[in-house]
């Protein structure tokens, strides 16, 4: 089976008659030019299916990428094995500017071509053409060589917690090149404004608390909605945490479908336990009266209408409305995790530098990124590299900076909790005054006070 127009190169797919190591292989793609089979490209396509386990459908998509690239090489009289970064950038810009290919598609194409060249280097079809070597893998005289095709080391974390190193191209375009809005990480002042707006909402205590869990714990929406009363410490356990100044570990299902811990500071636990006892209890009591067959769930953050855990879309909507009213643009509740990411990396940077553990650049950078990914539930440490760059650029390398940050977080939690208690007491005082008027038969005065309380809640 094949495409048309042989002059542009044909992608021929094998039938059941193709046998490799005694096994039939159907739909293996092979690239054919008018003067014969492209041996390098075809060998690579066969290898990734037969030896690496890549699906034939994926290999076919790769063939559709490498064919126009090799055609581009031919048109410019460039043998494929002499390609360098400059030529790859020329091809990338051809895709973007001449063909109007999206950034995502251009990046995918670059990574596919890099995978081909990496295979060629590893299979010794090229030698020292692609920079996929650690320093200790190179001869001494090549310690500072600049490879024609550059590569950068990336790390991913497997399901069993093992970290794997890999190589990729550094020539991909950043998403900001699309002209889209850059996401914004809220500042300390903006977060204060955010909480001030949140607490004025009907269920402001709940909403402000959700924002704090995102900022202080780094929880995603889905993870936050899984936190339940059963996860909370007893009063004795809480007292012990406060004494030792340690966080409380809450294990929930995190991104990737695995149970992983969230680390909750004691100040946030105090606010959460208080909300469970008062704000959440009011929602449950109302639903027990109005919803037939209602049973209280374990989850903490509930809808006031159904008494069930808030829908993720509702969490997003609450965040969007609050951020907009607080004047915090290009951000949402998920960006509060970015604040947590920065603080997490700040703490790790302090520990690395203060402990004198700085060795080669790659080792301490990898240590910080892997540990931060573990704490935040990220599958890939490389996704946190921008935060490390940000922290290092600010040169936050002393323990005092971390202590100040922790103190600011504690003070914010105490202030928010104090505000909740003040509002709660104000309402209770009003109800007491209304009750006295009713007892004395002064219904008009009681009605006026109750209307004022209702207006405040709305």
C-alpha positions as CSV (number, residue, x, y, z in Angstrom):
1,X,0.0,0.0,0.0
2,X,1.3,3.5,-0.9
3,X,0.6,7.2,-1.4
4,X,0.6,8.8,-4.8
5,X,3.2,11.0,-6.6
6,X,6.5,9.1,-6.4
7,X,8.5,12.3,-7.1
8,X,7.6,13.5,-3.6
9,X,8.5,10.3,-1.9
10,X,6.2,7.4,-1.2
11,X,5.2,5.9,2.1
12,X,4.8,2.2,1.4
13,X,3.2,0.0,4.1
14,X,3.9,-3.7,4.4
15,X,1.4,-6.5,4.1
16,X,1.3,-9.8,6.1
17,X,4.0,-11.2,3.8
18,X,6.5,-9.1,5.6
19,X,8.3,-11.2,8.2
20,X,10.9,-10.1,10.7
21,X,12.3,-12.6,13.2
22,X,9.7,-15.1,12.1
23,X,6.8,-12.7,12.8
24,X,4.5,-11.1,10.3
25,X,4.4,-7.3,10.4
26,X,1.5,-5.4,8.7
27,X,1.5,-1.7,8.0
28,X,5.2,-1.0,8.7
29,X,5.9,2.3,6.9
30,X,8.8,2.4,4.4
31,X,9.9,5.6,2.7
32,X,10.7,5.3,-1.0
33,X,12.2,7.9,-3.4
34,X,12.3,7.6,-7.2
35,X,15.8,6.3,-6.9
36,X,15.0,3.7,-4.3
37,X,14.3,3.0,-0.6
38,X,15.5,5.6,2.0
39,X,17.4,3.1,4.1
40,X,18.1,5.3,7.1
41,X,14.5,6.6,7.5
42,X,13.0,3.2,6.8
43,X,15.3,1.4,9.2
44,X,14.4,3.9,11.9
45,X,10.6,3.5,11.3
46,X,11.0,-0.3,11.4
47,X,13.1,-0.2,14.6
48,X,10.7,2.0,16.6
49,X,7.9,-0.5,15.9
50,X,9.7,-3.8,16.1
51,X,12.2,-3.1,18.8
52,X,10.6,-0.1,20.7
53,X,7.0,-1.2,20.6
54,X,5.7,2.0,18.9
55,X,2.3,1.5,17.3
56,X,2.3,1.3,13.5
57,X,-0.2,4.1,13.3
58,X,2.2,6.3,15.3
59,X,5.1,5.3,13.0
60,X,3.0,6.3,10.0
61,X,2.5,9.8,11.5
62,X,6.3,10.0,12.0
63,X,6.8,9.0,8.4
64,X,4.6,11.8,7.4
65,X,6.9,14.2,9.3
66,X,10.3,12.8,8.2
67,X,9.3,12.6,4.5
68,X,8.8,16.4,4.0
69,X,11.9,17.1,6.1
70,X,14.1,14.9,3.9
71,X,12.5,16.4,0.8
72,X,13.5,19.8,2.3
73,X,17.1,18.5,2.6
74,X,17.1,17.3,-1.0
75,X,15.8,20.6,-2.4
76,X,18.7,22.4,-0.7
77,X,21.3,19.8,-1.6
78,X,22.0,18.9,2.0
79,X,22.7,15.2,2.8
80,X,20.7,14.2,5.9
81,X,23.7,13.2,7.9
82,X,25.2,16.7,7.6
83,X,22.3,18.6,9.2
84,X,23.0,20.9,12.1
85,X,21.0,23.2,14.4
86,X,21.1,26.1,11.9
87,X,19.5,23.9,9.2
88,X,16.9,22.6,11.7
89,X,16.0,26.2,12.6
90,X,15.7,27.1,8.9
91,X,13.3,24.1,8.5
92,X,11.4,25.1,11.7
93,X,10.9,28.7,10.3
94,X,9.8,27.2,6.9
95,X,7.1,25.4,8.8
96,X,6.0,28.4,10.8
97,X,6.3,31.3,8.3
98,X,5.9,29.7,4.9
99,X,3.4,27.0,5.7
100,X,1.7,28.6,8.7
101,X,2.1,25.5,10.9
102,X,1.1,26.0,14.5
103,X,3.7,26.2,17.3
104,X,2.5,22.9,18.7
105,X,2.8,21.1,15.3
106,X,6.2,22.6,14.6
107,X,7.5,21.5,18.0
108,X,6.2,18.0,17.5
109,X,7.9,17.8,14.1
110,X,11.2,19.0,15.6
111,X,11.0,16.4,18.3
112,X,10.3,13.7,15.8
113,X,13.2,14.6,13.6
114,X,15.4,14.8,16.7
115,X,14.3,11.3,17.7
116,X,15.4,10.1,14.2
117,X,18.9,11.8,14.6
118,X,19.2,10.4,18.1
119,X,18.6,6.9,16.8
120,X,21.1,7.5,14.0
121,X,23.7,8.5,16.6
122,X,23.0,5.6,19.0
123,X,23.1,3.1,16.1
124,X,26.4,4.7,14.9
125,X,25.0,5.8,11.5
126,X,26.4,9.1,12.6
127,X,29.2,9.7,15.1
128,X,29.4,12.7,17.4
129,X,26.8,14.5,15.3
130,X,24.2,14.8,18.1
131,X,25.1,16.0,21.6
132,X,23.5,13.1,23.6
133,X,26.5,12.5,25.7
134,X,27.2,13.2,29.4
135,X,30.7,14.7,30.1
136,X,32.1,11.4,31.4
137,X,31.0,9.6,28.2
138,X,33.3,11.7,26.0
139,X,37.0,11.4,25.3
140,X,39.1,14.0,27.1
141,X,39.9,15.9,23.9
142,X,36.1,16.3,23.2
143,X,35.2,17.6,26.6
144,X,34.2,21.1,25.2
145,X,33.1,20.1,21.7
146,X,30.1,21.8,20.2
147,X,27.9,19.2,18.5
148,X,26.2,20.1,15.2
149,X,22.9,19.0,16.6
150,X,22.5,20.1,20.2
151,X,20.5,18.2,22.9
152,X,19.3,18.9,26.4
153,X,18.8,16.5,29.2
154,X,15.3,16.2,30.6
155,X,14.0,14.1,33.5
156,X,10.7,12.3,34.1
157,X,9.4,10.4,37.1
158,X,8.0,7.0,36.7
159,X,5.0,5.4,38.6
160,X,7.3,3.7,41.1
161,X,9.1,7.0,41.9
162,X,12.1,6.2,39.8
163,X,13.6,9.2,37.8
164,X,14.5,8.6,34.2
165,X,16.8,10.8,32.1
166,X,16.2,11.5,28.4
167,X,17.4,13.7,25.6
168,X,15.4,16.2,23.6
169,X,15.9,19.1,21.3
170,X,16.3,22.7,22.7
171,X,15.1,24.2,19.5
172,X,11.4,24.1,20.2
173,X,9.4,27.3,20.3
174,X,7.9,28.5,23.6
175,X,4.2,28.9,23.8
176,X,4.5,32.6,24.3
177,X,5.5,32.8,20.6
178,X,1.9,32.2,19.8
179,X,0.9,35.7,20.9
180,X,-1.3,34.3,23.6
181,X,-1.5,35.9,27.0
182,X,1.1,34.9,29.5
183,X,-0.3,33.4,32.7
184,X,0.2,35.6,35.7
185,X,1.3,34.5,39.2
186,X,-0.6,36.6,41.8
187,X,1.5,38.8,44.0
188,X,1.3,39.0,47.8
189,X,-0.8,42.2,47.5
190,X,-3.1,40.6,44.9
191,X,-3.7,37.6,47.1
192,X,-4.7,39.8,50.0
193,X,-7.2,41.6,47.7
194,X,-8.4,38.2,46.5
195,X,-9.2,37.0,50.0
196,X,-10.9,40.3,50.9
197,X,-13.2,39.9,47.9
198,X,-13.8,36.2,48.6
199,X,-14.9,36.7,52.2
200,X,-17.6,39.1,51.2
201,X,-19.3,36.4,49.1
202,X,-22.3,34.4,50.4
203,X,-20.0,31.5,51.2
204,X,-16.9,33.5,51.5
205,X,-15.4,31.5,54.3
206,X,-15.5,28.4,52.2
207,X,-14.2,30.1,49.0
208,X,-11.3,31.9,50.9
209,X,-10.3,28.6,52.5
210,X,-10.2,26.8,49.1
211,X,-7.9,29.5,47.8
212,X,-5.7,29.0,50.8
213,X,-5.5,25.3,50.2
214,X,-4.3,26.0,46.6
215,X,-1.8,28.5,47.7
216,X,-0.4,27.0,50.9
217,X,-0.7,23.3,50.0
218,X,-0.4,23.4,46.2
219,X,-3.5,21.3,45.7
220,X,-5.2,21.1,42.3
221,X,-9.0,21.5,42.0
222,X,-9.6,17.7,41.9
223,X,-7.3,17.0,44.8
224,X,-8.9,19.8,46.9
225,X,-12.3,18.3,46.3
226,X,-11.1,14.9,47.6
227,X,-10.0,16.2,51.0
228,X,-12.4,15.0,53.7
229,X,-13.2,15.3,57.4
230,X,-11.6,11.9,57.9
231,X,-8.3,13.4,56.8
232,X,-8.2,16.0,59.6
233,X,-6.1,15.5,62.7
234,X,-7.5,15.1,66.2
235,X,-7.0,17.9,68.7
236,X,-4.1,16.0,70.3
237,X,-2.5,15.4,66.9
238,X,-2.9,19.1,66.0
239,X,-1.4,20.2,69.3
240,X,1.6,17.9,68.6
241,X,2.0,19.4,65.1
242,X,2.0,22.9,66.4
243,X,4.5,22.0,69.1
244,X,6.9,20.5,66.5
245,X,6.1,23.1,63.8
246,X,5.5,20.3,61.2
247,X,2.8,20.0,58.5
248,X,0.1,17.4,58.5
249,X,0.1,14.8,55.7
250,X,-3.1,14.2,53.8
251,X,-3.0,11.4,51.3
252,X,-5.4,11.8,48.3
253,X,-5.6,10.6,44.7
254,X,-3.4,13.0,42.8
255,X,-2.9,13.7,39.1
256,X,-1.8,10.4,37.3
257,X,-4.2,8.3,39.3
258,X,-1.9,7.5,42.3
259,X,-2.3,8.3,46.0
260,X,0.2,10.9,47.0
261,X,0.5,13.2,50.0
262,X,-0.4,16.9,50.5
263,X,1.4,18.6,53.3
264,X,-0.9,21.0,55.2
265,X,0.5,23.7,57.6
266,X,-1.0,23.8,61.1
267,X,-2.4,27.3,60.7
268,X,-4.5,26.2,57.7
269,X,-5.7,23.1,59.6
270,X,-7.0,25.3,62.4
271,X,-9.0,27.4,59.8
272,X,-10.3,24.2,58.1
273,X,-11.4,22.5,61.4
274,X,-13.2,25.7,62.4
275,X,-15.0,25.8,59.0
276,X,-16.0,22.2,59.4
277,X,-17.5,23.0,62.8
278,X,-19.4,26.1,61.7
279,X,-19.7,27.1,58.0
280,X,-19.8,23.5,56.6
281,X,-22.1,22.4,59.4
282,X,-24.7,25.0,58.4
283,X,-24.7,23.8,54.8
284,X,-25.2,20.2,56.0
285,X,-27.9,21.1,58.4
286,X,-29.8,23.0,55.7
287,X,-29.6,20.1,53.3
288,X,-30.7,17.6,55.9
289,X,-33.9,19.6,56.1
290,X,-34.5,20.3,52.4
291,X,-32.9,17.4,50.4
292,X,-34.8,14.1,50.6
293,X,-32.6,11.2,51.5
294,X,-29.6,13.4,52.0
295,X,-26.5,11.9,53.5
296,X,-23.6,13.9,54.6
297,X,-20.4,13.2,52.5
298,X,-16.9,13.1,53.9
299,X,-15.6,15.8,51.6
300,X,-15.1,19.2,53.1
301,X,-16.0,21.7,50.4
302,X,-19.7,21.3,49.6
303,X,-22.3,22.9,47.4
304,X,-24.8,24.9,49.4
305,X,-27.5,23.7,47.0
306,X,-26.9,20.0,46.9
307,X,-24.8,19.4,50.0
308,X,-22.5,17.3,47.8
309,X,-18.8,18.1,46.9
310,X,-18.5,21.1,44.7
311,X,-18.2,20.3,41.0
312,X,-14.8,21.2,39.5
313,X,-16.5,23.6,37.1
314,X,-18.1,25.4,40.1
315,X,-14.6,25.8,41.7
316,X,-13.3,27.3,38.4
317,X,-16.3,29.6,38.2
318,X,-15.9,30.8,41.8
319,X,-12.3,31.5,41.2
320,X,-13.0,33.3,37.9
321,X,-15.6,35.6,39.5
322,X,-13.4,36.3,42.5
323,X,-10.3,37.0,40.5
324,X,-12.1,39.3,38.2
325,X,-13.7,41.3,41.0
326,X,-10.4,41.5,42.8
327,X,-8.8,42.9,39.6
328,X,-6.3,40.0,39.2
329,X,-6.0,39.4,35.5
330,X,-4.5,36.5,33.5
331,X,-4.8,34.2,36.5
332,X,-7.1,31.7,38.1
333,X,-7.2,29.5,41.2
334,X,-4.7,27.1,39.5
335,X,-2.1,29.9,39.4
336,X,-2.2,30.0,43.2
337,X,-0.2,26.7,42.8
338,X,2.5,28.7,41.2
339,X,2.9,30.6,44.4
340,X,3.3,27.3,46.2
341,X,5.8,26.1,43.6
342,X,8.0,29.2,44.1
343,X,8.0,28.8,47.9
344,X,8.7,25.0,47.6
345,X,11.7,25.6,45.4
346,X,12.9,28.5,47.6
347,X,12.9,26.1,50.6
348,X,14.8,23.5,48.6
349,X,17.3,26.0,47.3
350,X,17.9,27.2,50.8
351,X,18.5,23.6,52.0
352,X,20.9,22.8,49.2
353,X,23.0,25.9,49.6
354,X,22.9,26.3,53.3
355,X,23.9,22.6,53.7
356,X,26.9,23.0,51.5
357,X,25.5,20.3,49.1
358,X,26.2,22.1,45.9
359,X,28.1,19.9,43.5
360,X,28.0,19.9,39.8
361,X,25.3,22.1,38.3
362,X,23.3,19.1,36.9
363,X,23.3,17.3,40.2
364,X,21.9,20.0,42.4
365,X,19.4,21.2,39.8
366,X,18.2,17.7,39.3
367,X,17.9,17.2,43.1
368,X,15.8,20.3,43.5
369,X,13.5,19.7,40.5
370,X,12.9,16.0,41.4
371,X,12.2,16.8,45.1
372,X,9.9,19.7,44.2
373,X,8.0,17.5,41.7
374,X,7.6,14.9,44.3
375,X,6.2,17.4,46.8
376,X,3.8,19.0,44.3
377,X,2.7,15.7,42.6
378,X,4.2,16.5,39.2
379,X,5.0,13.7,36.9
380,X,7.8,15.6,35.2
381,X,10.4,17.6,37.1
382,X,11.2,19.7,34.0
383,X,7.9,21.4,34.2
384,X,9.1,23.1,37.4
385,X,12.3,24.4,35.8
386,X,10.9,28.0,35.1
387,X,10.2,28.3,38.8
388,X,13.7,27.3,39.7
389,X,15.0,29.9,37.3
390,X,12.8,32.5,38.8
391,X,14.0,31.7,42.3
392,X,17.6,31.7,41.4
393,X,17.3,35.0,39.6
394,X,15.9,36.5,42.7
395,X,18.9,35.0,44.6
396,X,16.9,33.7,47.5
397,X,19.6,31.6,49.0
398,X,19.3,32.3,52.7
399,X,17.2,30.6,55.4
400,X,16.0,34.0,56.6
401,X,14.1,34.5,53.4
402,X,12.3,31.3,53.9
403,X,11.5,32.1,57.5
404,X,10.0,35.4,56.5
405,X,7.9,33.7,53.8
406,X,6.6,31.2,56.3
407,X,5.9,33.9,58.8
408,X,3.9,35.9,56.2
409,X,1.9,32.8,55.4
410,X,1.1,32.1,59.1
411,X,0.1,35.8,59.7
412,X,-2.2,35.7,56.6
413,X,-3.9,32.5,57.9
414,X,-4.4,34.0,61.4
415,X,-5.7,37.3,59.9
416,X,-8.2,35.4,57.7
417,X,-9.3,33.3,60.6
418,X,-9.7,36.3,62.8
419,X,-11.9,38.0,60.2
420,X,-14.1,34.9,60.0
421,X,-14.6,34.9,63.8
422,X,-15.3,38.6,63.9
423,X,-18.0,38.3,61.2
424,X,-19.5,35.3,62.9
425,X,-19.7,37.1,66.3
426,X,-21.2,40.2,64.6
427,X,-24.0,38.0,63.2
428,X,-24.5,36.3,66.6
429,X,-24.8,39.7,68.3
430,X,-27.4,40.8,65.8
431,X,-29.4,37.7,66.3
432,X,-29.2,38.2,70.1
433,X,-30.6,41.7,69.7
434,X,-33.4,40.4,67.4
435,X,-34.3,37.7,69.9
436,X,-34.6,40.3,72.7
437,X,-36.9,42.5,70.6
438,X,-39.1,39.4,69.7
439,X,-39.3,38.4,73.3
440,X,-40.5,41.9,74.2
441,X,-43.0,41.9,71.4
442,X,-41.1,44.5,69.2
443,X,-41.5,42.7,65.9
444,X,-40.7,45.7,63.7
445,X,-37.4,46.3,65.4
446,X,-36.5,42.5,65.2
447,X,-37.5,42.5,61.5
448,X,-35.2,45.4,60.7
449,X,-32.2,43.7,62.4
450,X,-32.8,40.4,60.6
451,X,-33.1,42.3,57.3
452,X,-29.7,43.9,57.9
453,X,-28.1,40.5,58.7
454,X,-29.7,39.0,55.5
455,X,-28.3,41.9,53.4
456,X,-24.8,41.3,54.8
457,X,-25.0,37.6,53.9
458,X,-26.1,38.4,50.4
